[in-house]
Amino acid sequence: MRATELVRFGDADTAFATRELPVPTPGPGQLLVQVMATSVNPLDLQTRRGDYRDQLPLPAVIGNDVSGVVVGNGPGADDFQPGDEVWYLAPIFAGPGTYAEYHVVDQTLVARKPARLSHVEAAGLALVGMTAWQTLVERAGLRVGERVLVHGGAGGVGSAAIQVASALGAEVVTTALTKDHDFVTALGATTAIDFSTSDYVPRVRAMGGVDVVLDTVGGDTLSRSAQVLADRGRVVSIVDIAQPQNLLAAWGVNATYHFLFVGPGRVRLEALGRLVDEGNLKPVIGTVLPLADIAQAHELLEGGTTADGRRRPNGKIAITVHP
């Protein structure tokens, strides 16, 4: 099979090599999936740069989103049959990734692809949708009528989180550049604040604060988020903490902090699928590239502009593997 391997840590233009590898064989309880589409996430950039080099011996196939078709079953894997269209989030740093024509996965991590989504759309939703669900539902316990602040609403996780929070009946405030305000309000945000020209803290405090903060930025954003919390508010961050944070303001409102590294699972995918079927969640795909252009996809996500200098469109960068 054709696969793109990470052969060295560093810049995208020298990090990858396309090679022919053996088609993997599914073991007990596993499925062999023909990968129709995958996508590129910030986690991929961090992995390529070497942030997780201790977890990843090279060469390695990376990538975690999959939408595809079952083509083989291991012993005891009878939840799906060849020809079934499925989607899933591959376990992170637990085996070969998804920049390849075929992938083996435990059937318990797989769900049937929502019929209204294309393979490209499903691949662009798996990781960001699962992250939004786990942060807002499983960790924050977001409830109807609560107010949530989503930092970075125009990003992949942020755009999914706005939709999930809105579907749950929450009021959504988000930070985004002014040029992205129409984009985030169309997704369901009721208030958008340009973090580059306005201090979000007094703006949000004037509204009465928020019950939940989803931090997709980290650093100063994480430490200052406690200042906008209502009593017994919750903060969930998906960003590594590079240095100690002063969270004294969180103590003053009896806040709860959670730090999430997303994990796979069928039940979560099925919950997202129901939101899709109900019309409350739609993937935002900004760019589609073939697997042969994976280095370009990394550069585009990292730099934010196209090769001719144009700004990258809002939405995920999806990768087609089998046309």
ChimeraX commands (.cxc) that place a marker at each C-alpha (Angstrom):
marker #1 position 0.00,0.00,0.00 radius 0.5
marker #1 position 1.02,3.61,-0.48 radius 0.5
marker #1 position 1.80,5.46,2.75 radius 0.5
marker #1 position 3.48,8.70,3.73 radius 0.5
marker #1 position 5.97,8.20,6.54 radius 0.5
marker #1 position 7.51,10.71,8.88 radius 0.5
marker #1 position 11.20,9.96,8.39 radius 0.5
marker #1 position 12.76,12.84,10.32 radius 0.5
marker #1 position 11.60,15.52,12.74 radius 0.5
marker #1 position 11.68,19.09,11.49 radius 0.5
marker #1 position 10.37,21.14,8.58 radius 0.5
marker #1 position 7.56,19.70,6.50 radius 0.5
marker #1 position 9.46,19.84,3.21 radius 0.5
marker #1 position 12.08,17.35,4.46 radius 0.5
marker #1 position 10.14,15.36,7.05 radius 0.5
marker #1 position 8.06,13.02,4.86 radius 0.5
marker #1 position 8.64,10.25,2.35 radius 0.5
marker #1 position 6.05,8.33,0.33 radius 0.5
marker #1 position 6.70,4.59,0.35 radius 0.5
marker #1 position 5.14,1.24,-0.45 radius 0.5
marker #1 position 4.40,-0.68,2.75 radius 0.5
marker #1 position 2.69,-4.04,3.31 radius 0.5
marker #1 position -1.07,-3.94,3.77 radius 0.5
marker #1 position -1.62,-4.57,7.51 radius 0.5
marker #1 position -3.42,-7.70,8.71 radius 0.5
marker #1 position -6.26,-7.25,11.23 radius 0.5
marker #1 position -5.86,-9.20,14.48 radius 0.5
marker #1 position -8.57,-10.44,16.86 radius 0.5
marker #1 position -11.35,-7.87,17.19 radius 0.5
marker #1 position -9.82,-5.63,14.55 radius 0.5
marker #1 position -10.96,-4.25,11.20 radius 0.5
marker #1 position -8.97,-3.51,8.07 radius 0.5
marker #1 position -10.21,-0.18,6.71 radius 0.5
marker #1 position -9.53,1.30,3.31 radius 0.5
marker #1 position -8.83,4.95,4.16 radius 0.5
marker #1 position -10.81,7.22,1.89 radius 0.5
marker #1 position -9.87,10.45,3.67 radius 0.5
marker #1 position -7.95,11.73,6.66 radius 0.5
marker #1 position -7.06,15.25,7.82 radius 0.5
marker #1 position -4.28,17.36,9.30 radius 0.5
marker #1 position -4.47,18.65,12.88 radius 0.5
marker #1 position -2.20,20.79,15.08 radius 0.5
marker #1 position -1.26,17.55,16.85 radius 0.5
marker #1 position 0.28,16.39,13.55 radius 0.5
marker #1 position 2.40,19.53,13.38 radius 0.5
marker #1 position 3.62,19.02,16.93 radius 0.5
marker #1 position 4.41,15.40,16.18 radius 0.5
marker #1 position 6.31,16.30,13.00 radius 0.5
marker #1 position 8.33,18.95,14.81 radius 0.5
marker #1 position 9.41,16.39,17.42 radius 0.5
marker #1 position 7.38,17.52,20.44 radius 0.5
marker #1 position 6.50,13.88,21.16 radius 0.5
marker #1 position 9.66,12.21,19.90 radius 0.5
marker #1 position 9.86,10.01,23.01 radius 0.5
marker #1 position 6.53,8.41,22.07 radius 0.5
marker #1 position 7.30,7.97,18.38 radius 0.5
marker #1 position 10.25,6.02,16.98 radius 0.5
marker #1 position 10.94,6.85,13.33 radius 0.5
marker #1 position 10.09,6.10,10.63 radius 0.5
marker #1 position 6.39,6.27,11.45 radius 0.5
marker #1 position 3.07,6.83,9.73 radius 0.5
marker #1 position 1.25,9.57,11.63 radius 0.5
marker #1 position -2.30,10.97,11.44 radius 0.5
marker #1 position -5.42,10.13,13.42 radius 0.5
marker #1 position -8.64,10.94,11.52 radius 0.5
marker #1 position -10.23,8.28,9.32 radius 0.5
marker #1 position -13.26,7.98,7.13 radius 0.5
marker #1 position -13.24,4.84,5.05 radius 0.5
marker #1 position -14.65,1.48,4.08 radius 0.5
marker #1 position -14.25,-1.84,5.88 radius 0.5
marker #1 position -12.45,-4.33,3.64 radius 0.5
marker #1 position -11.43,-7.05,6.11 radius 0.5
marker #1 position -12.24,-8.51,9.52 radius 0.5
marker #1 position -10.00,-10.13,12.10 radius 0.5
marker #1 position -11.19,-13.05,14.25 radius 0.5
marker #1 position -14.20,-12.06,16.32 radius 0.5
marker #1 position -14.64,-8.69,14.64 radius 0.5
marker #1 position -18.25,-9.03,13.51 radius 0.5
marker #1 position -19.74,-5.62,14.37 radius 0.5
marker #1 position -19.07,-4.44,10.80 radius 0.5
marker #1 position -18.91,-6.14,7.42 radius 0.5
marker #1 position -16.87,-5.45,4.28 radius 0.5
marker #1 position -18.41,-2.55,2.43 radius 0.5
marker #1 position -19.57,-0.71,5.57 radius 0.5
marker #1 position -18.64,2.97,5.59 radius 0.5
marker #1 position -17.08,3.94,8.92 radius 0.5
marker #1 position -15.31,6.79,10.64 radius 0.5
marker #1 position -13.13,6.98,13.72 radius 0.5
marker #1 position -10.30,8.60,15.62 radius 0.5
marker #1 position -7.26,6.33,15.66 radius 0.5
marker #1 position -5.51,5.88,19.03 radius 0.5
marker #1 position -2.79,8.49,19.41 radius 0.5
marker #1 position 0.80,7.16,19.59 radius 0.5
marker #1 position -0.51,3.59,19.78 radius 0.5
marker #1 position 0.42,2.20,16.38 radius 0.5
marker #1 position 0.61,3.25,12.72 radius 0.5
marker #1 position -1.39,6.34,11.83 radius 0.5
marker #1 position -3.70,7.26,8.99 radius 0.5
marker #1 position -1.52,8.81,6.27 radius 0.5
marker #1 position -1.87,5.53,4.39 radius 0.5
marker #1 position -4.20,3.66,2.05 radius 0.5
marker #1 position -5.16,1.09,4.69 radius 0.5
marker #1 position -5.40,1.13,8.47 radius 0.5
marker #1 position -6.11,-1.48,11.15 radius 0.5
marker #1 position -8.26,-0.50,14.12 radius 0.5
marker #1 position -10.03,-2.14,17.06 radius 0.5
marker #1 position -13.72,-2.39,16.13 radius 0.5
marker #1 position -14.78,-0.88,19.48 radius 0.5
marker #1 position -13.38,2.47,18.35 radius 0.5
marker #1 position -15.34,2.57,15.09 radius 0.5
marker #1 position -18.79,3.92,14.24 radius 0.5
marker #1 position -20.85,3.97,11.07 radius 0.5
marker #1 position -20.25,7.12,9.08 radius 0.5
marker #1 position -23.22,9.52,9.16 radius 0.5
marker #1 position -24.94,9.14,5.80 radius 0.5
marker #1 position -25.22,12.87,5.22 radius 0.5
marker #1 position -21.44,13.34,5.45 radius 0.5
marker #1 position -18.95,12.68,2.67 radius 0.5
marker #1 position -15.74,10.86,3.55 radius 0.5
marker #1 position -13.86,14.15,3.39 radius 0.5
marker #1 position -16.32,15.80,5.79 radius 0.5
marker #1 position -16.28,12.89,8.23 radius 0.5
marker #1 position -12.48,12.78,8.28 radius 0.5
marker #1 position -12.42,16.50,9.03 radius 0.5
marker #1 position -14.73,16.11,12.02 radius 0.5
marker #1 position -13.44,13.08,13.92 radius 0.5
marker #1 position -10.67,14.53,16.10 radius 0.5
marker #1 position -12.04,18.06,16.51 radius 0.5
marker #1 position -15.57,16.80,17.12 radius 0.5
marker #1 position -14.42,14.26,19.69 radius 0.5
marker #1 position -12.37,16.97,21.41 radius 0.5
marker #1 position -15.33,19.34,21.55 radius 0.5
marker #1 position -17.59,16.60,22.91 radius 0.5
marker #1 position -15.17,15.43,25.58 radius 0.5
marker #1 position -14.32,18.95,26.78 radius 0.5
marker #1 position -17.84,20.33,26.93 radius 0.5
marker #1 position -19.95,17.29,27.77 radius 0.5
marker #1 position -17.72,14.82,29.60 radius 0.5
marker #1 position -15.43,17.23,31.47 radius 0.5
marker #1 position -17.29,20.53,31.82 radius 0.5
marker #1 position -20.77,19.01,32.06 radius 0.5
marker #1 position -22.19,21.94,30.08 radius 0.5
marker #1 position -25.92,22.37,30.71 radius 0.5
marker #1 position -28.85,24.04,28.97 radius 0.5
marker #1 position -28.95,27.77,29.66 radius 0.5
marker #1 position -25.32,28.07,30.73 radius 0.5
marker #1 position -22.88,30.45,29.08 radius 0.5
marker #1 position -19.59,29.20,27.63 radius 0.5
marker #1 position -16.53,31.07,26.38 radius 0.5
marker #1 position -14.78,29.28,23.52 radius 0.5
marker #1 position -11.31,30.65,22.91 radius 0.5
marker #1 position -10.23,30.45,19.26 radius 0.5
marker #1 position -13.69,29.92,17.80 radius 0.5
marker #1 position -12.49,30.05,14.20 radius 0.5
marker #1 position -10.12,27.11,14.68 radius 0.5
marker #1 position -10.88,23.43,14.13 radius 0.5
marker #1 position -11.80,22.53,17.71 radius 0.5
marker #1 position -13.34,25.95,18.33 radius 0.5
marker #1 position -15.68,25.77,15.34 radius 0.5
marker #1 position -16.86,22.30,16.39 radius 0.5
marker #1 position -17.23,23.40,20.02 radius 0.5
marker #1 position -19.44,26.36,19.10 radius 0.5
marker #1 position -21.81,24.03,17.30 radius 0.5
marker #1 position -21.83,21.40,20.05 radius 0.5
marker #1 position -22.43,24.00,22.77 radius 0.5
marker #1 position -25.24,25.60,20.78 radius 0.5
marker #1 position -26.85,22.20,20.23 radius 0.5
marker #1 position -26.72,21.62,23.99 radius 0.5
marker #1 position -28.70,24.82,24.55 radius 0.5
marker #1 position -25.84,26.97,25.86 radius 0.5
marker #1 position -25.11,30.61,25.05 radius 0.5
marker #1 position -21.77,30.84,23.25 radius 0.5
marker #1 position -19.25,33.65,23.53 radius 0.5
marker #1 position -16.08,33.27,21.50 radius 0.5
marker #1 position -12.83,35.03,20.74 radius 0.5
marker #1 position -11.91,35.44,17.07 radius 0.5
marker #1 position -10.44,38.03,14.74 radius 0.5
marker #1 position -12.96,40.53,13.38 radius 0.5
marker #1 position -12.68,39.08,9.90 radius 0.5
marker #1 position -13.92,35.77,11.32 radius 0.5
marker #1 position -16.91,37.13,13.25 radius 0.5
marker #1 position -19.45,36.33,10.53 radius 0.5
marker #1 position -18.02,32.82,10.36 radius 0.5
marker #1 position -18.31,32.09,14.11 radius 0.5
marker #1 position -21.74,33.68,14.50 radius 0.5
marker #1 position -23.03,31.59,11.61 radius 0.5
marker #1 position -21.91,28.53,13.58 radius 0.5
marker #1 position -23.96,29.58,16.59 radius 0.5
marker #1 position -21.92,32.06,18.64 radius 0.5
marker #1 position -24.02,34.92,20.03 radius 0.5
marker #1 position -21.06,37.16,20.91 radius 0.5
marker #1 position -17.67,37.39,19.20 radius 0.5
marker #1 position -14.75,39.37,20.64 radius 0.5
marker #1 position -11.62,40.28,18.67 radius 0.5
marker #1 position -8.84,39.26,21.05 radius 0.5
marker #1 position -6.29,41.26,19.03 radius 0.5
marker #1 position -8.01,44.63,19.54 radius 0.5
marker #1 position -10.10,44.17,22.68 radius 0.5
marker #1 position -9.54,42.71,26.14 radius 0.5
marker #1 position -12.05,39.91,26.49 radius 0.5
marker #1 position -11.96,39.89,30.30 radius 0.5
marker #1 position -13.92,43.11,31.00 radius 0.5
marker #1 position -16.25,42.40,28.07 radius 0.5
marker #1 position -17.19,38.98,29.42 radius 0.5
marker #1 position -17.35,40.11,33.04 radius 0.5
marker #1 position -19.80,42.85,32.02 radius 0.5
marker #1 position -22.05,40.09,30.70 radius 0.5
marker #1 position -22.03,38.39,34.11 radius 0.5
marker #1 position -19.21,35.99,33.41 radius 0.5
marker #1 position -19.40,32.46,32.03 radius 0.5
marker #1 position -20.02,29.04,33.49 radius 0.5
marker #1 position -17.50,27.25,31.27 radius 0.5
marker #1 position -14.32,28.24,29.44 radius 0.5
marker #1 position -12.85,26.08,26.68 radius 0.5
marker #1 position -9.19,27.00,26.24 radius 0.5
marker #1 position -7.65,26.13,22.88 radius 0.5
marker #1 position -4.86,28.71,23.13 radius 0.5
marker #1 position -3.02,28.26,26.45 radius 0.5
marker #1 position -0.46,30.55,28.10 radius 0.5
marker #1 position -1.84,33.91,29.22 radius 0.5
marker #1 position -5.25,32.98,27.86 radius 0.5
marker #1 position -5.47,30.05,30.26 radius 0.5
marker #1 position -4.33,32.01,33.32 radius 0.5
marker #1 position -6.68,34.96,32.65 radius 0.5
marker #1 position -9.72,32.80,31.90 radius 0.5
marker #1 position -10.39,32.37,35.62 radius 0.5
marker #1 position -11.18,36.09,35.78 radius 0.5
marker #1 position -14.33,35.63,33.69 radius 0.5
marker #1 position -15.76,32.64,35.55 radius 0.5
marker #1 position -19.02,32.76,37.47 radius 0.5
marker #1 position -19.11,31.00,40.84 radius 0.5
marker #1 position -18.24,27.31,40.54 radius 0.5
marker #1 position -17.24,27.78,36.94 radius 0.5
marker #1 position -15.25,25.19,34.97 radius 0.5
marker #1 position -12.26,25.55,32.68 radius 0.5
marker #1 position -11.20,22.83,30.25 radius 0.5
marker #1 position -7.89,23.25,28.39 radius 0.5
marker #1 position -6.52,21.16,25.55 radius 0.5
marker #1 position -3.14,22.94,25.53 radius 0.5
marker #1 position 0.11,21.79,27.14 radius 0.5
marker #1 position 1.21,23.89,30.12 radius 0.5
marker #1 position 4.75,25.07,29.43 radius 0.5
marker #1 position 5.18,26.81,32.76 radius 0.5
marker #1 position 3.38,27.18,36.12 radius 0.5
marker #1 position 0.18,29.22,36.02 radius 0.5
marker #1 position -1.12,31.70,38.60 radius 0.5
marker #1 position -4.72,30.57,39.12 radius 0.5
marker #1 position -5.52,32.61,42.23 radius 0.5
marker #1 position -8.64,34.05,40.58 radius 0.5
marker #1 position -9.93,30.51,40.13 radius 0.5
marker #1 position -9.66,29.89,43.87 radius 0.5
marker #1 position -11.85,32.93,44.51 radius 0.5
marker #1 position -14.80,31.49,42.56 radius 0.5
marker #1 position -14.37,27.83,43.56 radius 0.5
marker #1 position -13.48,26.93,39.99 radius 0.5
marker #1 position -12.71,23.48,38.62 radius 0.5
marker #1 position -9.93,22.92,36.07 radius 0.5
marker #1 position -9.64,20.03,33.62 radius 0.5
marker #1 position -6.86,19.26,31.13 radius 0.5
marker #1 position -7.78,16.99,28.24 radius 0.5
marker #1 position -5.83,14.84,25.81 radius 0.5
marker #1 position -8.51,13.54,23.46 radius 0.5
marker #1 position -9.26,9.81,23.32 radius 0.5
marker #1 position -11.16,7.66,20.81 radius 0.5
marker #1 position -14.39,5.71,21.30 radius 0.5
marker #1 position -17.52,4.54,19.49 radius 0.5
marker #1 position -20.06,5.99,21.94 radius 0.5
marker #1 position -18.67,9.48,21.46 radius 0.5
marker #1 position -18.72,9.15,17.69 radius 0.5
marker #1 position -22.31,7.97,17.78 radius 0.5
marker #1 position -23.26,11.02,19.87 radius 0.5
marker #1 position -21.60,13.29,17.32 radius 0.5
marker #1 position -23.33,11.38,14.54 radius 0.5
marker #1 position -26.71,12.13,16.11 radius 0.5
marker #1 position -25.89,15.85,16.17 radius 0.5
marker #1 position -24.94,15.59,12.48 radius 0.5
marker #1 position -28.16,13.73,11.62 radius 0.5
marker #1 position -30.20,16.37,13.48 radius 0.5
marker #1 position -28.53,19.14,11.49 radius 0.5
marker #1 position -26.82,20.63,14.56 radius 0.5
marker #1 position -23.22,19.81,13.61 radius 0.5
marker #1 position -21.56,20.23,10.25 radius 0.5
marker #1 position -17.86,19.85,9.48 radius 0.5
marker #1 position -16.15,22.96,8.18 radius 0.5
marker #1 position -13.74,21.95,5.41 radius 0.5
marker #1 position -11.59,24.76,4.07 radius 0.5
marker #1 position -9.01,22.92,1.93 radius 0.5
marker #1 position -8.80,19.47,0.35 radius 0.5
marker #1 position -5.45,18.06,-0.80 radius 0.5
marker #1 position -4.26,14.60,-1.92 radius 0.5
marker #1 position -2.03,12.46,0.28 radius 0.5
marker #1 position 0.89,13.21,-2.04 radius 0.5
marker #1 position 0.68,16.85,-0.87 radius 0.5
marker #1 position 0.85,16.14,2.86 radius 0.5
marker #1 position 3.90,18.38,3.29 radius 0.5
marker #1 position 2.02,21.25,1.66 radius 0.5
marker #1 position -0.92,20.57,3.98 radius 0.5
marker #1 position 1.37,20.87,7.01 radius 0.5
marker #1 position 2.89,24.09,5.71 radius 0.5
marker #1 position -0.57,25.52,5.03 radius 0.5
marker #1 position -1.85,24.72,8.51 radius 0.5
marker #1 position 1.33,26.02,10.10 radius 0.5
marker #1 position 1.70,29.20,8.09 radius 0.5
marker #1 position -1.91,30.10,7.45 radius 0.5
marker #1 position -1.38,31.16,3.84 radius 0.5
marker #1 position -1.41,29.45,0.47 radius 0.5
marker #1 position 1.65,29.17,-1.78 radius 0.5
marker #1 position 0.56,32.28,-3.72 radius 0.5
marker #1 position 0.14,34.33,-0.54 radius 0.5
marker #1 position -3.61,34.03,-0.05 radius 0.5
marker #1 position -5.01,33.45,3.44 radius 0.5
marker #1 position -6.02,29.86,4.11 radius 0.5
marker #1 position -9.81,29.49,4.18 radius 0.5
marker #1 position -11.50,28.81,7.50 radius 0.5
marker #1 position -12.00,25.13,8.21 radius 0.5
marker #1 position -10.07,21.89,8.34 radius 0.5
marker #1 position -7.49,20.71,5.85 radius 0.5
marker #1 position -8.74,17.35,4.64 radius 0.5
marker #1 position -6.64,14.78,2.81 radius 0.5
marker #1 position -8.02,12.47,0.15 radius 0.5
marker #1 position -6.33,9.06,0.12 radius 0.5
marker #1 position -8.53,6.99,-2.20 radius 0.5
marker #1 position -10.29,9.30,-4.70 radius 0.5
marker link #1:1,2 radius 0.2
marker link #1:2,3 radius 0.2
marker link #1:3,4 radius 0.2
marker link #1:4,5 radius 0.2
marker link #1:5,6 radius 0.2
marker link #1:6,7 radius 0.2
marker link #1:7,8 radius 0.2
marker link #1:8,9 radius 0.2
marker link #1:9,10 radius 0.2
marker link #1:10,11 radius 0.2
marker link #1:11,12 radius 0.2
marker link #1:12,13 radius 0.2
marker link #1:13,14 radius 0.2
marker link #1:14,15 radius 0.2
marker link #1:15,16 radius 0.2
marker link #1:16,17 radius 0.2
marker link #1:17,18 radius 0.2
marker link #1:18,19 radius 0.2
marker link #1:19,20 radius 0.2
marker link #1:20,21 radius 0.2
marker link #1:21,22 radius 0.2
marker link #1:22,23 radius 0.2
marker link #1:23,24 radius 0.2
marker link #1:24,25 radius 0.2
marker link #1:25,26 radius 0.2
marker link #1:26,27 radius 0.2
marker link #1:27,28 radius 0.2
marker link #1:28,29 radius 0.2
marker link #1:29,30 radius 0.2
marker link #1:30,31 radius 0.2
marker link #1:31,32 radius 0.2
marker link #1:32,33 radius 0.2
marker link #1:33,34 radius 0.2
marker link #1:34,35 radius 0.2
marker link #1:35,36 radius 0.2
marker link #1:36,37 radius 0.2
marker link #1:37,38 radius 0.2
marker link #1:38,39 radius 0.2
marker link #1:39,40 radius 0.2
marker link #1:40,41 radius 0.2
marker link #1:41,42 radius 0.2
marker link #1:42,43 radius 0.2
marker link #1:43,44 radius 0.2
marker link #1:44,45 radius 0.2
marker link #1:45,46 radius 0.2
marker link #1:46,47 radius 0.2
marker link #1:47,48 radius 0.2
marker link #1:48,49 radius 0.2
marker link #1:49,50 radius 0.2
marker link #1:50,51 radius 0.2
marker link #1:51,52 radius 0.2
marker link #1:52,53 radius 0.2
marker link #1:53,54 radius 0.2
marker link #1:54,55 radius 0.2
marker link #1:55,56 radius 0.2
marker link #1:56,57 radius 0.2
marker link #1:57,58 radius 0.2
marker link #1:58,59 radius 0.2
marker link #1:59,60 radius 0.2
marker link #1:60,61 radius 0.2
marker link #1:61,62 radius 0.2
marker link #1:62,63 radius 0.2
marker link #1:63,64 radius 0.2
marker link #1:64,65 radius 0.2
marker link #1:65,66 radius 0.2
marker link #1:66,67 radius 0.2
marker link #1:67,68 radius 0.2
marker link #1:68,69 radius 0.2
marker link #1:69,70 radius 0.2
marker link #1:70,71 radius 0.2
marker link #1:71,72 radius 0.2
marker link #1:72,73 radius 0.2
marker link #1:73,74 radius 0.2
marker link #1:74,75 radius 0.2
marker link #1:75,76 radius 0.2
marker link #1:76,77 radius 0.2
marker link #1:77,78 radius 0.2
marker link #1:78,79 radius 0.2
marker link #1:79,80 radius 0.2
marker link #1:80,81 radius 0.2
marker link #1:81,82 radius 0.2
marker link #1:82,83 radius 0.2
marker link #1:83,84 radius 0.2
marker link #1:84,85 radius 0.2
marker link #1:85,86 radius 0.2
marker link #1:86,87 radius 0.2
marker link #1:87,88 radius 0.2
marker link #1:88,89 radius 0.2
marker link #1:89,90 radius 0.2
marker link #1:90,91 radius 0.2
marker link #1:91,92 radius 0.2
marker link #1:92,93 radius 0.2
marker link #1:93,94 radius 0.2
marker link #1:94,95 radius 0.2
marker link #1:95,96 radius 0.2
marker link #1:96,97 radius 0.2
marker link #1:97,98 radius 0.2
marker link #1:98,99 radius 0.2
marker link #1:99,100 radius 0.2
marker link #1:100,101 radius 0.2
marker link #1:101,102 radius 0.2
marker link #1:102,103 radius 0.2
marker link #1:103,104 radius 0.2
marker link #1:104,105 radius 0.2
marker link #1:105,106 radius 0.2
marker link #1:106,107 radius 0.2
marker link #1:107,108 radius 0.2
marker link #1:108,109 radius 0.2
marker link #1:109,110 radius 0.2
marker link #1:110,111 radius 0.2
marker link #1:111,112 radius 0.2
marker link #1:112,113 radius 0.2
marker link #1:113,114 radius 0.2
marker link #1:114,115 radius 0.2
marker link #1:115,116 radius 0.2
marker link #1:116,117 radius 0.2
marker link #1:117,118 radius 0.2
marker link #1:118,119 radius 0.2
marker link #1:119,120 radius 0.2
marker link #1:120,121 radius 0.2
marker link #1:121,122 radius 0.2
marker link #1:122,123 radius 0.2
marker link #1:123,124 radius 0.2
marker link #1:124,125 radius 0.2
marker link #1:125,126 radius 0.2
marker link #1:126,127 radius 0.2
marker link #1:127,128 radius 0.2
marker link #1:128,129 radius 0.2
marker link #1:129,130 radius 0.2
marker link #1:130,131 radius 0.2
marker link #1:131,132 radius 0.2
marker link #1:132,133 radius 0.2
marker link #1:133,134 radius 0.2
marker link #1:134,135 radius 0.2
marker link #1:135,136 radius 0.2
marker link #1:136,137 radius 0.2
marker link #1:137,138 radius 0.2
marker link #1:138,139 radius 0.2
marker link #1:139,140 radius 0.2
marker link #1:140,141 radius 0.2
marker link #1:141,142 radius 0.2
marker link #1:142,143 radius 0.2
marker link #1:143,144 radius 0.2
marker link #1:144,145 radius 0.2
marker link #1:145,146 radius 0.2
marker link #1:146,147 radius 0.2
marker link #1:147,148 radius 0.2
marker link #1:148,149 radius 0.2
marker link #1:149,150 radius 0.2
marker link #1:150,151 radius 0.2
marker link #1:151,152 radius 0.2
marker link #1:152,153 radius 0.2
marker link #1:153,154 radius 0.2
marker link #1:154,155 radius 0.2
marker link #1:155,156 radius 0.2
marker link #1:156,157 radius 0.2
marker link #1:157,158 radius 0.2
marker link #1:158,159 radius 0.2
marker link #1:159,160 radius 0.2
marker link #1:160,161 radius 0.2
marker link #1:161,162 radius 0.2
marker link #1:162,163 radius 0.2
marker link #1:163,164 radius 0.2
marker link #1:164,165 radius 0.2
marker link #1:165,166 radius 0.2
marker link #1:166,167 radius 0.2
marker link #1:167,168 radius 0.2
marker link #1:168,169 radius 0.2
marker link #1:169,170 radius 0.2
marker link #1:170,171 radius 0.2
marker link #1:171,172 radius 0.2
marker link #1:172,173 radius 0.2
marker link #1:173,174 radius 0.2
marker link #1:174,175 radius 0.2
marker link #1:175,176 radius 0.2
marker link #1:176,177 radius 0.2
marker link #1:177,178 radius 0.2
marker link #1:178,179 radius 0.2
marker link #1:179,180 radius 0.2
marker link #1:180,181 radius 0.2
marker link #1:181,182 radius 0.2
marker link #1:182,183 radius 0.2
marker link #1:183,184 radius 0.2
marker link #1:184,185 radius 0.2
marker link #1:185,186 radius 0.2
marker link #1:186,187 radius 0.2
marker link #1:187,188 radius 0.2
marker link #1:188,189 radius 0.2
marker link #1:189,190 radius 0.2
marker link #1:190,191 radius 0.2
marker link #1:191,192 radius 0.2
marker link #1:192,193 radius 0.2
marker link #1:193,194 radius 0.2
marker link #1:194,195 radius 0.2
marker link #1:195,196 radius 0.2
marker link #1:196,197 radius 0.2
marker link #1:197,198 radius 0.2
marker link #1:198,199 radius 0.2
marker link #1:199,200 radius 0.2
marker link #1:200,201 radius 0.2
marker link #1:201,202 radius 0.2
marker link #1:202,203 radius 0.2
marker link #1:203,204 radius 0.2
marker link #1:204,205 radius 0.2
marker link #1:205,206 radius 0.2
marker link #1:206,207 radius 0.2
marker link #1:207,208 radius 0.2
marker link #1:208,209 radius 0.2
marker link #1:209,210 radius 0.2
marker link #1:210,211 radius 0.2
marker link #1:211,212 radius 0.2
marker link #1:212,213 radius 0.2
marker link #1:213,214 radius 0.2
marker link #1:214,215 radius 0.2
marker link #1:215,216 radius 0.2
marker link #1:216,217 radius 0.2
marker link #1:217,218 radius 0.2
marker link #1:218,219 radius 0.2
marker link #1:219,220 radius 0.2
marker link #1:220,221 radius 0.2
marker link #1:221,222 radius 0.2
marker link #1:222,223 radius 0.2
marker link #1:223,224 radius 0.2
marker link #1:224,225 radius 0.2
marker link #1:225,226 radius 0.2
marker link #1:226,227 radius 0.2
marker link #1:227,228 radius 0.2
marker link #1:228,229 radius 0.2
marker link #1:229,230 radius 0.2
marker link #1:230,231 radius 0.2
marker link #1:231,232 radius 0.2
marker link #1:232,233 radius 0.2
marker link #1:233,234 radius 0.2
marker link #1:234,235 radius 0.2
marker link #1:235,236 radius 0.2
marker link #1:236,237 radius 0.2
marker link #1:237,238 radius 0.2
marker link #1:238,239 radius 0.2
marker link #1:239,240 radius 0.2
marker link #1:240,241 radius 0.2
marker link #1:241,242 radius 0.2
marker link #1:242,243 radius 0.2
marker link #1:243,244 radius 0.2
marker link #1:244,245 radius 0.2
marker link #1:245,246 radius 0.2
marker link #1:246,247 radius 0.2
marker link #1:247,248 radius 0.2
marker link #1:248,249 radius 0.2
marker link #1:249,250 radius 0.2
marker link #1:250,251 radius 0.2
marker link #1:251,252 radius 0.2
marker link #1:252,253 radius 0.2
marker link #1:253,254 radius 0.2
marker link #1:254,255 radius 0.2
marker link #1:255,256 radius 0.2
marker link #1:256,257 radius 0.2
marker link #1:257,258 radius 0.2
marker link #1:258,259 radius 0.2
marker link #1:259,260 radius 0.2
marker link #1:260,261 radius 0.2
marker link #1:261,262 radius 0.2
marker link #1:262,263 radius 0.2
marker link #1:263,264 radius 0.2
marker link #1:264,265 radius 0.2
marker link #1:265,266 radius 0.2
marker link #1:266,267 radius 0.2
marker link #1:267,268 radius 0.2
marker link #1:268,269 radius 0.2
marker link #1:269,270 radius 0.2
marker link #1:270,271 radius 0.2
marker link #1:271,272 radius 0.2
marker link #1:272,273 radius 0.2
marker link #1:273,274 radius 0.2
marker link #1:274,275 radius 0.2
marker link #1:275,276 radius 0.2
marker link #1:276,277 radius 0.2
marker link #1:277,278 radius 0.2
marker link #1:278,279 radius 0.2
marker link #1:279,280 radius 0.2
marker link #1:280,281 radius 0.2
marker link #1:281,282 radius 0.2
marker link #1:282,283 radius 0.2
marker link #1:283,284 radius 0.2
marker link #1:284,285 radius 0.2
marker link #1:285,286 radius 0.2
marker link #1:286,287 radius 0.2
marker link #1:287,288 radius 0.2
marker link #1:288,289 radius 0.2
marker link #1:289,290 radius 0.2
marker link #1:290,291 radius 0.2
marker link #1:291,292 radius 0.2
marker link #1:292,293 radius 0.2
marker link #1:293,294 radius 0.2
marker link #1:294,295 radius 0.2
marker link #1:295,296 radius 0.2
marker link #1:296,297 radius 0.2
marker link #1:297,298 radius 0.2
marker link #1:298,299 radius 0.2
marker link #1:299,300 radius 0.2
marker link #1:300,301 radius 0.2
marker link #1:301,302 radius 0.2
marker link #1:302,303 radius 0.2
marker link #1:303,304 radius 0.2
marker link #1:304,305 radius 0.2
marker link #1:305,306 radius 0.2
marker link #1:306,307 radius 0.2
marker link #1:307,308 radius 0.2
marker link #1:308,309 radius 0.2
marker link #1:309,310 radius 0.2
marker link #1:310,311 radius 0.2
marker link #1:311,312 radius 0.2
marker link #1:312,313 radius 0.2
marker link #1:313,314 radius 0.2
marker link #1:314,315 radius 0.2
marker link #1:315,316 radius 0.2
marker link #1:316,317 radius 0.2
marker link #1:317,318 radius 0.2
marker link #1:318,319 radius 0.2
marker link #1:319,320 radius 0.2
marker link #1:320,321 radius 0.2
marker link #1:321,322 radius 0.2
marker link #1:322,323 radius 0.2
view
